[in-house]
Amino acid sequence: MANQGAKKRKEENKKRMSNLLRLIIACNVIYVLVRMLFFYSTFTWKHWLGLLVTSAAYGLSYQQLANMAKPTYADDGELLDGGFDMRTDGICGYLHDVIYITSFVQLMSILSGKFWWTYAVIPAFALYKVSGLIKGALSLGSEGGVEDEKSRKKREKMEKKASRGRLVKTRTR
């Protein structure tokens, strides 16, 4: 029972990774079959390039997630850690988003080439996050500025009010 949480996470990660692999394979098979069988007359080198780009996006994201989900074992074979929790946000969530956006773009590009513009969401979101980090790092040094008299008095008043206990009125019968 000592490693029950690690065993559970290992099984959850295994299930999640197999579902992602099924999604990736299904999207690639659907794209290749529909694009080559039904729309073969319009299948050009650009579509091969699109298949290559989506396959690379799938492969890189899936490989990174697989490395994160990999459990660690002790020398005697005992499970030490079940791998990274795949339900969390952060880089894991972003990699899942890349896979889901890639599958959407790949399937919708069967209908129209304009769906490739959806891929612009990924670098746009990355720029948004990086700009927030840079903005936070740059403003970090400027917070130690001089406080004006009005805001100082207001802050002191709020601190004094917070330090006092709140009175609770009760009804007497």
Residue frames relative to the residue before (quaternion, step in Angstrom):
aa qw qx qy qz dx dy dz
M 1.0000 0.0000 0.0000 0.0000 0.00 0.00 0.00
A 0.5088 0.6819 -0.4161 0.3210 3.58 1.23 -0.28
N 0.7852 0.2811 -0.1519 0.5304 3.60 0.98 -0.76
Q 0.2143 0.8156 -0.5150 0.1538 3.58 1.11 0.57
G 0.6545 0.5110 -0.3118 0.4618 3.60 0.98 -0.81
A 0.6533 0.5062 -0.3106 0.4696 3.58 1.00 -0.81
K 0.6472 0.5118 -0.3186 0.4666 3.59 1.00 -0.81
K 0.6478 0.5188 -0.3110 0.4631 3.57 0.99 -0.86
R 0.6659 0.4927 -0.3023 0.4718 3.60 0.93 -0.89
K 0.6144 0.5480 -0.3447 0.4510 3.58 1.04 -0.76
E 0.6833 0.4765 -0.2845 0.4745 3.58 0.91 -0.91
E 0.6383 0.5184 -0.3277 0.4652 3.60 1.00 -0.78
N 0.6602 0.5040 -0.3043 0.4664 3.57 0.96 -0.87
K 0.6342 0.5326 -0.3237 0.4576 3.56 1.01 -0.83
K 0.6642 0.5009 -0.2909 0.4725 3.56 0.97 -0.90
R 0.6685 0.5011 -0.3002 0.4602 3.59 0.92 -0.92
M 0.6692 0.4950 -0.3038 0.4635 3.58 0.95 -0.85
S 0.6481 0.4946 -0.3337 0.4734 3.61 1.01 -0.69
N 0.6268 0.5205 -0.3394 0.4701 3.61 1.05 -0.66
L 0.6474 0.5036 -0.3203 0.4740 3.59 0.98 -0.79
L 0.6435 0.5163 -0.3232 0.4636 3.59 0.99 -0.80
R 0.6313 0.5216 -0.3267 0.4718 3.59 1.02 -0.76
L 0.6389 0.5236 -0.3192 0.4644 3.58 0.98 -0.85
I 0.6694 0.5044 -0.3005 0.4551 3.57 0.86 -0.96
I 0.6754 0.4847 -0.2966 0.4701 3.59 0.87 -0.93
A 0.6543 0.5192 -0.3177 0.4488 3.59 0.92 -0.89
C 0.6699 0.4945 -0.3055 0.4619 3.59 0.89 -0.88
N 0.6598 0.4963 -0.3148 0.4682 3.59 0.94 -0.79
V 0.6614 0.5004 -0.3125 0.4632 3.60 0.92 -0.87
I 0.6511 0.5064 -0.3190 0.4668 3.59 0.91 -0.89
Y 0.6591 0.5147 -0.3162 0.4481 3.58 0.89 -0.93
V 0.6966 0.4708 -0.2866 0.4592 3.58 0.78 -1.01
L 0.6856 0.4885 -0.3043 0.4457 3.60 0.81 -0.91
V 0.7148 0.4431 -0.2748 0.4660 3.58 0.73 -1.02
R 0.6901 0.4924 -0.2891 0.4447 3.56 0.86 -0.95
M 0.7430 0.4047 -0.2337 0.4791 3.59 0.94 -0.82
L 0.7120 0.4456 -0.2751 0.4678 3.61 1.02 -0.65
F 0.7853 0.3342 -0.1781 0.4898 3.57 0.78 -0.98
F 0.7884 0.2421 -0.1265 0.5512 3.59 1.00 -0.76
Y 0.1620 0.8397 -0.5040 0.1212 3.58 1.08 0.72
S 0.6346 0.5526 -0.3469 0.4142 3.60 1.05 -0.65
T 0.7440 0.3624 -0.2207 0.5162 3.60 1.15 -0.50
F 0.4612 0.6734 -0.4541 0.3571 3.58 1.26 0.20
T 0.0014 -0.8223 0.5653 -0.0653 3.58 -0.44 1.27
W 0.7360 -0.3838 0.3111 0.4627 3.54 -1.33 -0.15
K 0.5856 0.5804 -0.3729 0.4255 3.61 1.14 -0.54
H 0.6499 0.5075 -0.3172 0.4684 3.56 1.06 -0.70
W 0.6055 0.5238 -0.3492 0.4869 3.58 1.12 -0.63
L 0.6416 0.5158 -0.3140 0.4730 3.56 1.02 -0.84
G 0.6402 0.5224 -0.3152 0.4668 3.59 1.02 -0.80
L 0.6398 0.5120 -0.3153 0.4787 3.55 1.02 -0.80
L 0.6437 0.5173 -0.3113 0.4703 3.57 1.04 -0.78
V 0.6599 0.5053 -0.3060 0.4644 3.61 0.96 -0.88
T 0.6884 0.4672 -0.2962 0.4692 3.58 0.85 -0.90
S 0.6303 0.5246 -0.3379 0.4619 3.59 1.03 -0.71
A 0.6433 0.5081 -0.3211 0.4742 3.58 1.03 -0.75
A 0.6471 0.5078 -0.3217 0.4690 3.59 0.97 -0.81
Y 0.6368 0.5118 -0.3185 0.4806 3.56 1.00 -0.82
G 0.7010 0.5072 -0.2776 0.4175 3.54 0.76 -1.09
L 0.6841 0.4824 -0.2923 0.4625 3.58 0.85 -0.94
S 0.6791 0.4860 -0.2944 0.4646 3.57 0.89 -0.91
Y 0.6748 0.4961 -0.2986 0.4576 3.57 0.88 -0.93
Q 0.6496 0.5207 -0.3203 0.4520 3.58 0.96 -0.84
Q 0.6504 0.5050 -0.3170 0.4706 3.58 0.97 -0.82
L 0.6584 0.4953 -0.3067 0.4766 3.58 0.96 -0.83
A 0.6353 0.5276 -0.3304 0.4570 3.59 1.01 -0.78
N 0.6475 0.5042 -0.3195 0.4739 3.58 1.01 -0.74
M 0.6585 0.5004 -0.3111 0.4682 3.57 1.03 -0.73
A 0.7106 0.4718 -0.2529 0.4566 3.58 1.03 -0.79
K 0.4941 0.6886 -0.4202 0.3243 3.57 1.24 -0.27
P 0.3579 -0.7396 0.5259 0.2199 3.61 -0.75 0.99
T 0.3033 -0.7286 0.5785 0.2063 3.57 -1.23 0.45
Y 0.1879 -0.7840 0.5886 0.0607 3.51 -1.06 0.90
A 0.4942 -0.6188 0.5195 0.3209 3.54 -1.26 0.48
D 0.7036 -0.4607 0.3295 0.4292 3.57 -1.29 0.17
D 0.7024 0.4496 -0.2669 0.4829 3.57 1.10 -0.64
G 0.6238 -0.5785 0.3285 0.4102 3.62 1.27 0.15
E 0.4848 0.6611 -0.4395 0.3672 3.59 1.26 0.02
L 0.4783 -0.6714 0.4939 0.2764 3.55 -1.03 0.86
L 0.1971 -0.7952 0.5655 0.0946 3.57 -0.68 1.10
D 0.7975 -0.0133 0.0630 0.5999 3.55 0.90 -0.99
G 0.4205 -0.7371 0.4823 0.2175 3.55 -0.95 0.90
G 0.6287 -0.5111 0.3434 0.4750 3.58 1.24 0.05
F 0.6879 -0.4669 0.3633 0.4204 3.52 -1.36 0.12
D 0.4812 -0.6543 0.4969 0.3056 3.58 -1.06 0.74
M 0.3175 -0.8000 0.4860 0.1518 3.57 -0.43 1.22
R 0.6046 0.5713 -0.3624 0.4204 3.61 1.21 -0.16
T 0.5662 0.6323 -0.3831 0.3645 3.60 1.21 -0.24
D 0.5274 -0.5979 0.4995 0.3388 3.51 -1.34 0.33
G 0.5219 0.6284 -0.4723 0.3311 3.54 -1.25 -0.26
I 0.8292 -0.1913 0.1387 0.5065 3.56 -1.12 -0.62
C 0.6128 0.5492 -0.3488 0.4486 3.59 1.06 -0.68
G 0.6650 0.4938 -0.2933 0.4774 3.57 0.95 -0.86
Y 0.6399 0.5216 -0.3225 0.4631 3.57 1.02 -0.78
L 0.6557 0.5037 -0.3176 0.4642 3.59 0.97 -0.80
H 0.6141 0.5165 -0.3455 0.4866 3.58 1.07 -0.68
D 0.6460 0.5250 -0.3187 0.4533 3.58 0.96 -0.87
V 0.6252 0.5293 -0.3394 0.4623 3.60 1.00 -0.77
I 0.6600 0.4960 -0.3134 0.4693 3.60 0.93 -0.83
Y 0.6824 0.4803 -0.2976 0.4637 3.60 0.89 -0.87
I 0.6496 0.4936 -0.3213 0.4808 3.60 0.97 -0.77
T 0.6362 0.5270 -0.3279 0.4583 3.58 0.99 -0.78
S 0.6605 0.4905 -0.3225 0.4681 3.60 0.92 -0.81
F 0.6271 0.5253 -0.3342 0.4681 3.60 1.02 -0.75
V 0.6762 0.4920 -0.2951 0.4622 3.57 0.83 -0.99
Q 0.6660 0.5161 -0.3140 0.4375 3.57 0.88 -0.91
L 0.7107 0.4489 -0.2715 0.4687 3.58 0.84 -0.92
M 0.6975 0.4663 -0.2851 0.4634 3.58 0.92 -0.81
S 0.5953 0.5679 -0.3721 0.4297 3.61 1.16 -0.46
I 0.4816 0.6218 -0.4487 0.4244 3.57 1.27 -0.08
L 0.7155 0.4538 -0.2449 0.4713 3.56 0.99 -0.87
S 0.8050 -0.0774 0.0959 0.5804 3.57 0.93 -0.92
G 0.4966 -0.6672 0.4775 0.2833 3.54 -1.07 0.75
K 0.5486 0.6372 -0.3869 0.3786 3.58 1.22 -0.33
F 0.5648 0.6075 -0.3850 0.4047 3.59 1.20 -0.34
W 0.5108 0.6335 -0.4287 0.3924 3.59 1.24 -0.22
W 0.5729 0.5950 -0.3787 0.4176 3.59 1.17 -0.46
T 0.5265 0.6301 -0.4093 0.3977 3.59 1.21 -0.34
Y 0.5702 0.6039 -0.3709 0.4155 3.56 1.18 -0.55
A 0.5534 0.6175 -0.3923 0.3982 3.61 1.18 -0.40
V 0.5166 0.6444 -0.4120 0.3849 3.59 1.23 -0.32
I 0.6529 0.5480 -0.3242 0.4103 3.60 0.94 -0.85
P 0.7318 0.3763 -0.2780 0.4956 3.66 0.67 -0.87
A 0.5907 0.5600 -0.3784 0.4407 3.62 1.10 -0.55
F 0.6695 0.4793 -0.3020 0.4805 3.59 0.93 -0.82
A 0.6241 0.5299 -0.3363 0.4654 3.59 1.04 -0.74
L 0.6486 0.5037 -0.3152 0.4756 3.61 0.97 -0.81
Y 0.6245 0.5391 -0.3304 0.4585 3.56 1.04 -0.80
K 0.6817 0.4797 -0.2878 0.4715 3.59 0.89 -0.90
V 0.6702 0.4939 -0.3010 0.4651 3.59 0.92 -0.90
S 0.6427 0.5130 -0.3360 0.4592 3.60 0.98 -0.76
G 0.6254 0.5242 -0.3373 0.4693 3.60 1.07 -0.66
L 0.6466 0.5091 -0.3157 0.4723 3.58 1.02 -0.78
I 0.6686 0.4893 -0.3006 0.4724 3.57 0.95 -0.89
K 0.6443 0.5204 -0.3178 0.4616 3.57 0.94 -0.86
G 0.6603 0.5034 -0.3000 0.4697 3.57 1.00 -0.82
A 0.6626 0.4999 -0.3058 0.4663 3.57 1.01 -0.78
L 0.6755 0.4943 -0.2978 0.4591 3.59 1.00 -0.78
S 0.7116 0.4418 -0.2669 0.4768 3.59 0.98 -0.76
L 0.4705 0.6943 -0.4334 0.3299 3.59 1.24 -0.19
G 0.7047 0.4622 -0.2695 0.4659 3.59 0.94 -0.83
S 0.6856 0.5057 -0.2949 0.4327 3.62 1.09 -0.53
E 0.5287 0.6579 -0.4109 0.3447 3.61 1.21 -0.10
G 0.6383 0.5506 -0.3329 0.4226 3.59 1.13 -0.37
G 0.3140 0.7858 -0.4810 0.2293 3.60 1.18 0.47
V 0.6414 -0.5196 0.4043 0.3939 3.55 -1.36 0.13
E 0.3455 -0.7409 0.5483 0.1765 3.53 -0.95 0.97
D 0.3967 -0.7188 0.5058 0.2648 3.61 -0.84 0.86
E 0.7134 -0.4984 0.3048 0.3871 3.55 -1.30 0.48
K 0.6727 0.5142 -0.3077 0.4341 3.59 0.88 -0.93
S 0.7019 0.4475 -0.2827 0.4767 3.60 0.82 -0.90
R 0.5990 0.5513 -0.3613 0.4548 3.61 1.13 -0.61
K 0.6684 0.4917 -0.2997 0.4708 3.60 0.91 -0.92
K 0.6503 0.5128 -0.3217 0.4590 3.57 0.97 -0.82
R 0.6498 0.5135 -0.3128 0.4650 3.57 0.98 -0.84
E 0.6575 0.5051 -0.3100 0.4653 3.59 0.96 -0.88
K 0.6368 0.5277 -0.3215 0.4612 3.56 1.01 -0.80
M 0.6689 0.4929 -0.2959 0.4713 3.58 0.94 -0.87
E 0.6414 0.5145 -0.3227 0.4688 3.59 1.04 -0.76
K 0.6491 0.5116 -0.3122 0.4685 3.57 1.00 -0.85
K 0.6576 0.5091 -0.3012 0.4666 3.55 0.99 -0.87
A 0.6700 0.4999 -0.2966 0.4618 3.58 1.01 -0.80
S 0.6636 0.5146 -0.3154 0.4419 3.58 1.07 -0.67
R 0.6066 0.5266 -0.3612 0.4736 3.59 1.16 -0.44
G 0.4842 -0.6488 0.5014 0.3053 3.53 -1.09 0.64
R 0.4522 -0.6727 0.5073 0.2925 3.52 -1.07 0.67
L 0.3716 -0.7153 0.5510 0.2158 3.52 -1.00 0.86
V 0.1654 -0.7759 0.6034 0.0805 3.49 -0.89 0.94
K 0.2647 -0.7687 0.5652 0.1397 3.53 -0.63 1.13
T 0.0911 -0.7835 0.6134 0.0389 3.50 -0.95 0.91
R 0.4414 -0.6761 0.5196 0.2794 3.55 -1.13 0.52
T 0.1933 -0.7515 0.6178 0.1275 3.51 -1.00 0.79
R 0.2438 -0.7885 0.5521 0.1181 3.53 -0.96 0.82
